[in-house]
Amino acid sequence: MKNIKDVELFVFDLDGTVYIGDEEIEGSFEAINTLRKLGKRVCFFTNNSSRMHTDYIARLNNLGLRTYSDEIYTSGQVTCEHILDNYRGSRVYLLGNDRLRSEFELYGIDIVDDNPDICVLGFDTTLTYDRLYKFCGYLNEGLPYIATHPDYFCPAPNCPMPDVGSFIEMIRLTVGRTPDIIMGKPHKTAGQRLAGKYNLPAKKIAMVGDRLYTDVAFGKNCGFVSILVLSGETSADMLPSSKVKPDYVLGKVKDIITELSK
């Protein structure tokens, strides 16, 4: 089994791991600050592409956890970097809200409504039928197709919100296309970029999260130390039937400090 004591970078999921809604999960912030004091690096990585990375910095700071620009990474940022590396200068038709559009513009990516070179599917909380149909038309013509992440739903107070994974299925049933590449957890592209961003080998990186099929699977796929916390979506009784087995199962983020001190 991989050893948590070898880890130099702890990558944290956010909702269900560090906080739930507007409430810190008890002891999370203190534990993260303790990791920093121990000389560990931290990064918050979310699949949610409906917000800019600067929105998450502001959110964490407002909740009481001092956070710096190099400690946030989103599936939207991974997508922008992939486009610049592989499709630089291309025109992009984007299904995404104004915040994701702003992220793309910050990276200097050309967002267009007509005659695109590639299509990108993000978590579009302002989706209209006309834009969805237009997107399907471009895919039907064979344009490259990128999705920011594969989550089927986003947790919400009254009812789960349909997320990119749901859109992917709708589009597949419409035009028979699935994304050529998906950027977010659990896919390897983001993990490779994280390792490069922090200049660390996989065995010195840990992924900490509350979802088996995204967070833990991401850690396993990338060769990271995988740490499941039982503070969010996954309960202990879900583990025996899961094909995805974490290296560590902890109650909350704060328990990482106890594990390191053993």
Buried (B, 14 or more C-beta within 10 A) or exposed (E): EBEBEEBBBBBBBBBBBBBBEEEBBEBBBBBBEBBBEEEBBBBBBBBBBBBBBBBBBEBBEEBEBEBEEEBBBBBBBBBBBBBBEEBEEBBBBBBBBEBBBBBBEBEEBEBEEEEBBBBBBBBBBEBEEEBBEBBBEBBEEEBBBBBBBBBBEBBEEEEEBBBBBBBBEEBEEBBEBEBEEBBBBBBEBBBEBBBEBBEBEBBBBBBBBBBBBBBBBBBBBBBBBBBBBBBBBBEEEEBEEBEBEBBBBBBBBBBBBEEBEE
